[in-house]
Amino acid sequence: MLGLRMPELLVIGLIVLLLFGPGKLAGLGQGLGEGIRGFKKALSGEDEKPVNPPASAPSDKSGPGGGTPA
């Protein structure tokens, strides 16, 4: 793994913690987890919903300008 052992990983983690702070790291981890979860759902097909075309408005055959004469 790129020659990184536990002491090097701990130093990197400590530097990241000092740069971003614990609050931002928690939000970053949460966002990353939600992204991975959504990606897995999309791959497995759980997120598929039947696509219903939008209901079309009744067609007005009187032309441009409206249906009621002035």
Secondary structure, DSSP 8 states (H G I E B T S, - for coil): -TT--HHHHHHHHHHHHHHHHHHHHHHHHHHHHHHHHHHHHHHHTTT-------------TT-TT-SS--
